[in-house]
């Protein structure tokens, strides 16, 4: 009687099973390695994009602050506010002439920042669009504003008071206006001529901005080439 040896067939089956399992393991390992590599690549890209966003926003904020600083440190504005707050030998005619120069200065700054300036009133209180640029006196009252500058100074007014008292720039953190619009800005004190950053402020310049017109656009337009 002939005996059939079943061991070689069984060994071959075991070998194929081990080979199949090992192959599956290698495929899974390869897929996982590629997934980790792709994840690391995207993390790197996201990090670079975040750096670009931060740089773009910081550049935008720096530009806004420097524009406001140029206005606050302008000798014409410093002289006007000093004369306005003075109680000695103040000439209304001279003050009116200085105010005209300051209005032109504010108009030029407003144009650079995308605001408009009314020419028929020192302070425009007829309309409001939440944004703009303004000059306030030593007590924080509005003197000259761009067209449509907000009438609601409840939030900016606190920063005006802080800036006048501390003699430093105050950031108006993002808030919702009465009309529900997002607003942020800066308040920068104005000092007497040759007395910058020392002594009591003679007034301040206020800039209220729409983040959607600058910051959000920077975020939307900043991208990485793929």
Secondary structure, DSSP 8 states (H G I E B T S, - for coil): ------HHHHHHHHHHHHHHHHHHHHHHHHHHHHHHHHHHHHHHHHHHHHHHHHHHHHHHHHHHHHHHHHHHT-HHHHHHHHHHH--SS--HHHHHHHHHHHHHHHHHHHHHHT----SS-SS--S---S-EEEEE-TTS-EEEE-TT--S--HHHHHHHHHHHHHTS-EEEEEEE-TTS-EEEEEEEEE--TT-TTSS---EEEEEEE-GGGTHHHHHHH-----
